Amino acid sequence: MNHSPNELADRIQETGVQYVRIGWVDNGGAYRAQAVRANRMCDVEASGIGLASGVQAVPVHEDVGVASLPIGPVGQVWLVPDLQSFRQLPWEPAHAAVMGSFVTQSGSPWPYCPRSALARQLGRLDALGLAMEVAFEHEFMLLRDTEAGLEHFELSHYGSVHGLDAGGPVLDAIAGNLEMQGIPVETMLKEAGLSQFELVTTHGPPLCIADRFVAVRETIAATAMHHDLIGTCLPLVFAEEAGNGWHMHFSLWHDGENLTSDGSSLGQQSSAFLAGVLHHLPALCALTAPSTNSYRRIRPSTWSGAYRVWGHDNKEAALRVPSMRSGGPTNIELKVADASANPYLSLAGLIGAGLDGIQRHLTLPEPIACDAGRLSEEQRSVEGIELLPGTLSEALANLQQDQVLLDVLGDGLAEAYLRVKAAEASHLESKSLDDEVAALITAY
């Protein structure tokens, strides 16, 4: 998005920042940035900063690009900042941050750019006269790093006031830092896991919310660090304990009207959209739950949505339609989503899957009103209930066979994403949980 140089200069002068970090999220899900002197930003906004094309070939566990991709040490792309995402960093007020989009030398969107992939899907929505609102539930843990290893910050359980009191100073600091960046926090909860908490931020348009996803993840980690803690959104840190999901809530809109409900039931287009997401869910998991660690969290009967089902008010369903006390539903929840995702790709995939449902007039199967994990294999077979992928490799295999989602990414980005994720699976899937956590604890 283009802005006048005066507008950018005014923001810099107003905040007094000395450096602006221009950021991107790579195919490994890592948030990366380069800090630029503030007085150079007007030139940088016009031309971007040059980076090696290999920045989108790097897996999460190392800083070596995946070989045999057509992107690597040779070739340059330009990262152009979007002023709409400008935020001053409360924990380092001399720095601001913006998200960038990758372009080629000619200025056209780079085929490997995740933000551009989301922009294309938003264009498809707009062409149909549709829009979307999105929000995330942000689950995370506050831990101590000791000589004996990671230890819990506190030991209370779900909804505990003691837990809110114990975490209060850090939680208030996180929420305050988010508010200072223009990200309102709606609710705060002591979650079911030891040392686990949840913040819910307000909903908004997908590109804005994807940018906020990045900001929330960074803010949790940075604020915790200033309290001598590790704030991690890693999906599963401790075996047999609760995991961290970043459940995605979404709704379909037309001319300011929420299409999620038609009276007390799902609206026709929202129903078809949900049917498309359900149809593509085994492949979509590779975008919304894209780390090896994600599949340690997604287990039957853990409220993580391990089965490919949908239901009303069913927190074991991968896709849940929450009820309201009056009127129809206002949003749909995807539970198989976590903070290891590249949010631009996960939202692009969600939209692409849903639009396929609308365009093909897909219909939903009957909703599931029980915990599918408590049914016998025979009962699940009769009901047509199947498990979602149990490993990243399985999810990638599904994505590789899903032409709709491959088209959402585009040929170049699809190849790079699949190879980067395959490298992560090869390196990490055979490791113990402890070794995996050690490798990823500060990655997300």
Buried (B, 14 or more C-beta within 10 A) or exposed (E): EEBEEEBBBEBBEEBEBBBBBBBBBBBBBBBBBBBBEBEEBBEBBEEBBEBBBBBBBBBBBEEEBBEEBEBBEEEEBBBBBBBEBBBBBBBBEEBBBBBBBBBBEEEEBBBBBBBBBBBBBBEBBEEEEBBBBBBBBBBBBBBBEEEEEBEBBBEBBEEBEEBBEBBEEBBBBBBBBBEBBEBEBEEBBBBBBBBBBBBBBEBBEBBBBBBBBBBBBBBBBBBBEBBEBBBBBBBBBBEEBBBBBBBBBBBBBEEEEBBBBBEEEBBEBBBBBBBBBBBBBBBBBBBBBBBBBBBBBBBBEBBBBBBBBBBBEBBBBBBBBBEEEEEBBBBBBBBBBBBBBBBBBBBBBBBBBBBBBBEEEBEBEEBBEBBBBEBEEEEBEEBEBEBBBEBBBBBBBBBBEBEBBBEBBBEBBBBBBBBBBBBBBEBBBEBEEEEBBEBBBEBB
